[in-house]
Amino acid sequence: MTSTLSDRKAAPGGYREFVPNVEVDGVRLHYADVGTGEPALVLLHAFPLHSGMWATQFEHLAAHRRVIAPDLPGFGGSGAPDSMYRYTMIGFADLVAGLLTHLGLGPVVLGGLSMGGYVAFAFLREHAERVSALVLADTKAGADTTMVFERRTDQQDQVASIGTTSLIEVLLGGLLSDDTRATRLDLVEQVRRLMANPAAGYIGALEAMKYRPDATAELAGISVPTLVIVGEHDSLTPPDVARDMHQRIRGSKLVVLPRAGHLSNLEAADGFNAAVAAFLARQ
């Protein structure tokens, strides 16, 4: 495991900020690292975006806490392995664990949105001792239904044959609420840019999501403080799904963000940041 950039640079506002690459198990991982304070907050991005989706969280949460956000393989600045065997939720989780080892971090507050939540469940399964608290945003513990599995396979075939452009437009409809798509065109365009990732990343992540195990039975065993966040108008992982997770995770807190869809950290950034900041203050 080698780092291609290790010097932290002073950033405006007095906190450090750098975006290096590190090689973990033969995969180049690009990540952002801002702020100071422990335990660090590690944020795992949604499909098919990259760590840039957390820009508002970097700005507002890093004033009091170190915030780290990797690009998962095939997204953002990270490498895209050729072998499909590298694209699994456990594989992603192991790469994140390798990054934390490289950074010399003890237990962290682990947060994931959508696919990032799936990785968080895998991380808990394999590296529970490295998690001091958990943030689950707009995600679910259940595995794909047969219908969703088949849809992901069709999307893989589509990306392999004609690229990502058409799929991006389809996915936007589920990622953002109707209100956001109708009235916040700047945010829609921002999300579209965040989705401009290599075809290999799309195909690999779809493979990982298709074959992820059902984590529902594991929810009762989560013993660390947990915050569950969901957008009021999330159509992909609706509030009822979040409420079910909240009820299964003993002592967890649930926050429903008004008017937000699946990308609640972007659509309701102020509410999201306030909820996470309050949660972090107790850790």
Secondary structure, 3 states (H helix, E strand, C coil): CEECCCCCCECCCCCEEECCEEEECCEEEEEEEECCCCCCEEEECCCCCCHHHHHHHHHHHCCCCCEEEECCCCCCCCCCCCCHHHCCHHHHHHHHHHHHHHHCCCCEEEEEECHHHHHHHHHHHHHHHHEEEEEEECCCCCCCCHHHHHHHHHHHHHHHHHCCHHHHHHHHHHHCCHHHHHHCHHHHHHHHHHCCCCHHHHHHHHHHHHCCCCCHHHHHHCCCCEEEEEECCCCCCCHHHHHHHHHHCCCCEEEEECCCCCCHHHHCHHHHHHHHHHHHHCC
